[in-house]
Amino acid sequence: MSHISAQEAEEGVGADIPDHRPKKSPRRQMLEEFWFYFSENRGAVLGLVVFGLVVLTALAAPLLAPHSPIATNDQAQLLPPVWESGNWAYILGTDAIGRDMLSRLLFGARYSLFIGVIVVVVAVSVGIAVGLIAGYFGGWLDTVIMRVMDVILAFPSLLLALVLVAVLGPGLTNAMIAIALVLQPHFVRLTRASVMAEKRREYVTAAKVVGASPLRLMVVTILPNCLGPLIVQATLSFSNAILDAAALGFLGMGAQPPTPEWGTMLAEAREFILRAWWVVTFPGLAILVTVLAINLVGDGLRDALDPKMKRS
């Protein structure tokens, strides 16, 4: 069996030997490129790990929680964490009516993630649909839609959500509706700008020539090329939804007691902040860590999906 020398290899001898290595599919190449740029941001990877742990904790809450999140114990009111009390039955202590803090935090993760998912799905769906219509058709319809969005954006988001909840009535469902309505103008504006830039490109003109309908042009041809910034905005809106829901719960307009939602837990613990630090600290840390992790993931997604952010 003959071997090709280094000199022959440099001169191109044996260059016609077929490469039997399996070729990667375009989708796999895109995923590998995405992960390469995403993983360059170590903060984003750390945020993804933390957020993954939060999700797993929320899913396994019934298995991990040592007590019911709404069960009270008159004999264990405001019990400190285990390292102060030595009571292993309540690792993170109890609240004012003897409910286990750890169990309420675990189930609270479920509520916070549920709120974030529902709010983002509603805001993205409505925002993309309205933005596609405004950006594709333009004219007076675009003007009317964007002026309405400008009016919504003129108000502070939390204040507007608070007004909407006051009109609709306190409760978790109404809070999610209000937050989704407040967040969707961002998706309308992003989608409209992307559609206006894409609809003049050659591939859209070619699709028109072959007879594609306006609906197909908007949904199948144009929208897939606008998803990058929308995904990043959806990630950041996820954290905003959790923060706004916690704020509404703190003000008594969101989830109502005894629901173990982090904002509601903070509201119930306000009067005990000086003599029972744990009832305020742990829900606050849960909100801080979750929102920070999601924002770090959003930064990584921006680096991976925005061509301008990719370093050569």
C-alpha positions, 0 to 999 in steps of 0.5 A: 500500500503506497503512502502519499508524502508530505511534498506530494500532498502539497503538490496536490497528488492524491487530491482526487481521493474521495472523502467518505466522511458523512456530510452534515445537514444544513440544519445541523451546521446551523445549530452548531454555528448557533451554539458556537457563538452562544457558548462564547458568551460564558454568562449566557451559558451560566444563565442557561444552566441556572434557568434550566435548574429553575425549570427542572425545579418547577417541574419536580416541585410536587416531588421536591416540596417537603410540605404542601405550599398552602398547609399551615402550622400554628406551632411553627409560625415564623420559624427561622431556617434550619441553620438558625433553628436546627429544625430540619422539618422546615429547611428555609423556615416558615411564614407568619401562618406556619407555611413552609417557605421552601415548598412555597418557593418551589411551587412559586417557580411553577406560577412564575414560569407559567405566567412568563410562558402564557404572556410571551405566547399571547404577546408574540402571537398578537404582536407578530400578526399585527406587525405583519399586517402593518409592515406588509400592507402599509398605508393608512392601516400601518399609520393607524396601527402604529399610532395605537402602539405609540399610545400604549408605549407612551405609558409606563408599562407597570402603570398601564398594566395596573390600570388594566387589572383595576378595570378587569379585576384582580386575579392571575388571569387578568394580570397575565392579559394586562401584561401581554397587552402591555408587552405586545407593542414591542413585537409589533414594532420589531415585526413591522420594521423587519417586514418592511426591510424584507418585502423589497428583497429579490426572493419576495419578488420571485415568490410574487411572480410565481403567484404566492398569495399575500398570506403565504408571502407574509407567513411562509416567505417573509416571517422566517427571516424576521425571527432572530430579533423576535426571539431575543425580544421574546426572551427579554419579555419573558423576564419582564413578564415575571417581574411585572407579575411579581409587582402586581402580586406585591400590590395585591392586583395579581395572584391572590393568597394563598397562591404561592406566587413570589410577588404575593409572598413578598406582599404577605411578608412586608410587615415581618421584614425586620424580625423575620428576614427569610420571609422576604429574602428568599422570594426576592432572591428567587425573582432576582436569580430567575430574571438575571438568568433569563436576561443573560440567556437573552444576551447570548441569543442576541450574540448568536442570532444577530450577524452584526454581533458575530465576530469573524 
